[in-house]
Amino acid sequence: MEQKVLTVKEVAKQLGLGINQTYAACERGQIPSIRFGRRWVISKSAFEKWLLECPAHSASPDLTGATDDTSARQEAL
């Protein structure tokens, strides 16, 4: 039987992010996810659709939670 949901750890690995950053993105609603008590799950189909809808100019969406000003300052460094 095919797995229909992903864990935060699996999503973090696919996106090349740390697990804490991925949890924070789930909490902010940046990654399509559902919370059951203390556990977060991500629908595999919703995650794949979300990845396809990301802008073409970016391999992955900005999940840092940084504002535009902060991002600009970090790029300048």
Backbone as a chain_set.jsonl record, in Angstrom:
{"seq": "MEQKVLTVKEVAKQLGLGINQTYAACERGQIPSIRFGRRWVISKSAFEKWLLECPAHSASPDLTGATDDTSARQEAL", "coords": {"N": [[0.841, -1.189, 0.0], [0.554, 2.164, -0.873], [2.117, 4.968, 0.621], [0.292, 7.687, 1.91], [0.626, 9.997, 3.3], [3.136, 12.304, 4.435], [5.874, 12.7, 6.708], [7.062, 15.393, 8.793], [9.812, 15.264, 8.922], [10.449, 13.825, 6.574], [9.575, 15.635, 4.617], [11.228, 17.81, 5.192], [13.705, 16.738, 4.476], [13.319, 16.36, 1.692], [13.053, 19.008, 0.882], [15.436, 20.057, 1.622], [15.811, 21.325, 4.04], [16.155, 22.252, 7.527], [14.769, 20.407, 10.273], [13.47, 21.903, 12.297], [13.002, 24.343, 11.009], [11.232, 23.463, 9.07], [9.06, 22.564, 10.635], [8.299, 25.084, 11.646], [7.503, 26.351, 9.269], [5.266, 24.81, 8.663], [3.633, 25.488, 10.832], [3.212, 28.187, 10.252], [1.66, 27.933, 8.052], [2.783, 27.753, 5.57], [3.551, 25.424, 4.372], [1.473, 22.935, 3.12], [-0.279, 21.375, 5.535], [-1.481, 19.286, 8.24], [-2.409, 19.288, 11.612], [-2.456, 16.925, 14.14], [-3.122, 16.735, 17.272], [-0.084, 16.623, 18.77], [1.249, 15.93, 16.529], [2.323, 16.524, 13.206], [1.164, 16.136, 9.912], [1.613, 15.706, 6.416], [-0.124, 15.768, 3.504], [0.681, 13.701, 0.844], [-0.12, 14.076, -1.845], [-1.08, 16.734, -1.773], [1.265, 18.064, -1.054], [2.93, 17.499, -3.266], [1.469, 18.821, -5.28], [1.626, 21.438, -4.308], [4.39, 21.878, -4.541], [4.641, 21.863, -7.334], [3.28, 24.185, -7.95], [4.915, 26.184, -7.12], [6.763, 29.175, -7.807], [8.448, 29.367, -10.97], [10.962, 30.515, -11.05], [12.161, 29.952, -8.693], [13.639, 27.323, -6.987], [12.743, 26.284, -4.613], [10.251, 27.41, -2.331], [10.443, 30.455, -0.303], [10.918, 29.701, 2.874], [11.812, 30.697, 5.191], [10.618, 32.584, 6.723], [11.426, 35.126, 6.837], [11.249, 38.659, 6.367], [10.955, 40.788, 3.439], [12.842, 42.858, 3.654], [14.705, 41.797, 5.451], [15.629, 39.594, 4.004], [16.846, 40.882, 1.843], [18.894, 42.231, 3.155], [20.384, 40.07, 4.102], [21.226, 38.94, 1.684], [22.882, 40.938, 0.774], [25.034, 40.696, 2.424]], "CA": [[0.0, 0.0, 0.0], [1.343, 3.381, -0.999], [2.013, 5.946, 1.703], [-0.472, 8.85, 1.467], [1.057, 11.183, 4.043], [4.561, 12.445, 4.708], [6.201, 13.291, 7.998], [7.827, 16.642, 8.697], [11.198, 14.874, 8.656], [10.544, 13.48, 5.153], [9.432, 16.877, 3.844], [12.455, 18.578, 5.42], [14.753, 16.128, 3.658], [13.038, 16.648, 0.283], [13.256, 20.436, 0.626], [16.788, 20.442, 2.014], [15.672, 22.235, 5.171], [16.241, 21.667, 8.849], [13.464, 19.973, 10.77], [12.828, 23.001, 13.027], [12.532, 25.299, 9.999], [10.077, 22.848, 8.422], [7.955, 22.668, 11.591], [7.877, 26.49, 11.683], [6.775, 26.62, 8.022], [3.952, 24.175, 8.822], [2.871, 26.309, 11.778], [2.844, 29.438, 9.567], [0.776, 27.627, 6.932], [3.518, 27.835, 4.309], [3.539, 24.069, 3.821], [0.141, 22.381, 3.377], [-0.147, 20.345, 6.554], [-2.559, 19.147, 9.223], [-1.887, 18.924, 12.923], [-3.265, 16.039, 14.963], [-2.485, 16.795, 18.589], [1.294, 17.103, 18.657], [1.83, 15.405, 15.296], [2.032, 17.169, 11.935], [1.225, 15.272, 8.729], [1.507, 16.43, 5.153], [-0.667, 14.921, 2.444], [1.643, 13.561, -0.24], [-0.655, 14.689, -3.066], [-1.112, 18.188, -1.573], [2.649, 18.52, -1.065], [3.403, 17.465, -4.65], [0.779, 19.903, -5.996], [2.213, 22.681, -3.791], [5.71, 22.02, -5.165], [4.456, 22.205, -8.746], [2.756, 25.541, -8.056], [5.944, 27.145, -6.721], [7.231, 29.953, -8.965], [9.486, 28.709, -11.758], [12.268, 31.129, -10.806], [12.681, 29.499, -7.407], [13.595, 25.865, -6.846], [11.891, 26.031, -3.46], [9.732, 28.666, -1.81], [11.12, 31.014, 0.865], [10.266, 29.191, 4.075], [12.561, 31.182, 6.345], [9.789, 33.481, 7.526], [12.055, 36.449, 6.821], [10.595, 39.688, 5.571], [11.737, 41.175, 2.27], [13.983, 43.658, 4.1], [15.689, 40.9, 6.045], [16.204, 38.806, 2.923], [17.71, 41.774, 1.089], [20.09, 42.463, 3.971], [21.185, 38.836, 4.123], [21.836, 38.775, 0.368], [23.921, 41.941, 0.652], [26.196, 40.239, 3.195]], "C": [[0.88, 1.244, 0.0], [1.058, 4.347, 0.158], [1.316, 7.207, 1.182], [-0.109, 10.13, 2.203], [2.562, 11.131, 4.266], [4.742, 13.013, 6.107], [6.958, 14.594, 7.759], [9.283, 16.321, 8.357], [11.401, 14.541, 7.175], [10.475, 14.722, 4.275], [10.696, 17.727, 3.981], [13.583, 18.046, 4.54], [14.558, 16.446, 2.178], [13.319, 18.107, -0.067], [14.669, 20.903, 0.961], [16.787, 21.45, 3.152], [15.915, 21.494, 6.477], [14.844, 21.322, 9.34], [12.749, 21.096, 11.518], [12.264, 24.049, 12.068], [11.278, 24.754, 9.302], [8.861, 22.874, 9.335], [7.409, 24.099, 11.622], [7.074, 26.851, 10.432], [5.384, 25.983, 8.056], [3.073, 25.023, 9.738], [2.399, 27.613, 11.151], [1.896, 29.201, 8.398], [1.463, 27.703, 5.584], [3.621, 26.488, 3.613], [2.161, 23.493, 4.131], [0.237, 21.19, 4.331], [-1.335, 20.367, 7.5], [-1.927, 18.723, 10.533], [-2.909, 18.073, 13.671], [-2.597, 15.981, 16.33], [-1.105, 17.407, 18.458], [1.948, 16.696, 17.343], [1.373, 16.196, 14.073], [2.116, 16.117, 10.833], [0.988, 16.124, 7.488], [0.995, 15.439, 4.11], [0.329, 14.897, 1.289], [1.151, 14.254, -1.508], [-0.699, 16.217, -2.946], [0.293, 18.77, -1.62], [3.192, 18.556, -2.488], [2.764, 18.57, -5.482], [1.367, 21.248, -5.599], [3.584, 22.921, -4.42], [5.595, 22.439, -6.625], [3.992, 23.642, -8.938], [3.749, 26.607, -7.612], [6.402, 27.903, -7.956], [8.412, 29.264, -9.653], [10.877, 29.263, -11.477], [12.902, 30.672, -9.499], [12.532, 27.998, -7.301], [12.736, 25.463, -5.658], [11.428, 27.364, -2.912], [10.53, 29.14, -0.602], [10.356, 30.599, 2.108], [10.951, 29.682, 5.34], [11.718, 32.044, 7.253], [10.345, 34.883, 7.568], [11.233, 37.409, 5.974], [11.482, 40.039, 4.396], [12.964, 41.97, 2.668], [15.082, 42.774, 4.665], [16.381, 40.086, 4.967], [17.197, 39.648, 2.124], [18.999, 42.034, 1.857], [20.983, 41.239, 3.995], [21.881, 38.617, 2.802], [22.982, 39.742, 0.2], [25.189, 41.516, 1.388], [26.894, 39.189, 2.412]], "O": [[1.827, 1.353, 0.778], [-0.08, 4.509, 0.598], [1.696, 7.74, 0.14], [-0.488, 11.223, 1.781], [3.173, 10.063, 4.283], [3.875, 13.717, 6.624], [7.432, 14.856, 6.654], [9.911, 17.041, 7.58], [12.409, 14.931, 6.585], [11.223, 14.848, 3.306], [11.176, 18.296, 3.001], [14.324, 18.82, 3.933], [15.521, 16.767, 1.481], [13.768, 18.411, -1.173], [15.052, 22.022, 0.62], [17.653, 22.322, 3.223], [15.883, 20.264, 6.524], [13.856, 21.887, 8.871], [11.532, 21.231, 11.389], [11.175, 24.579, 12.291], [10.366, 25.517, 8.983], [7.754, 23.168, 8.884], [6.194, 24.3, 11.626], [6.08, 27.572, 10.519], [4.429, 26.558, 7.534], [1.899, 25.246, 9.444], [1.314, 28.098, 11.471], [1.381, 30.154, 7.814], [0.792, 27.716, 4.552], [3.763, 26.426, 2.391], [1.716, 23.551, 5.277], [0.766, 20.136, 3.977], [-2.093, 21.335, 7.552], [-1.017, 17.895, 10.555], [-4.071, 18.454, 13.813], [-1.618, 15.259, 16.519], [-0.966, 18.571, 18.081], [3.087, 17.081, 17.075], [0.189, 16.498, 13.922], [3.036, 15.299, 10.822], [0.264, 17.12, 7.516], [1.611, 14.401, 3.869], [0.767, 15.945, 0.814], [1.922, 14.945, -2.174], [-0.392, 16.92, -3.909], [0.495, 19.853, -2.168], [3.84, 19.526, -2.881], [3.438, 19.193, -6.303], [1.584, 22.107, -6.453], [3.903, 24.05, -4.793], [6.365, 23.276, -7.097], [4.276, 24.255, -9.967], [3.465, 27.801, -7.713], [6.429, 27.335, -9.048], [9.262, 28.66, -8.999], [11.869, 28.555, -11.649], [14.065, 30.979, -9.234], [11.445, 27.456, -7.497], [12.076, 24.424, -5.687], [12.148, 28.357, -3.02], [11.21, 28.348, 0.05], [9.26, 31.099, 2.362], [10.712, 29.159, 6.428], [12.051, 32.225, 8.424], [9.802, 35.747, 8.257], [10.604, 37.014, 4.992], [12.643, 39.631, 4.354], [14.031, 41.782, 2.083], [16.261, 42.987, 4.383], [17.598, 39.907, 5.013], [18.273, 39.167, 1.77], [20.079, 42.054, 1.267], [22.206, 41.358, 3.916], [23.02, 38.151, 2.782], [23.97, 39.409, -0.455], [26.29, 41.927, 1.021], [27.906, 38.653, 2.863]]}, "num_chains": 1, "name": "protein.A"}
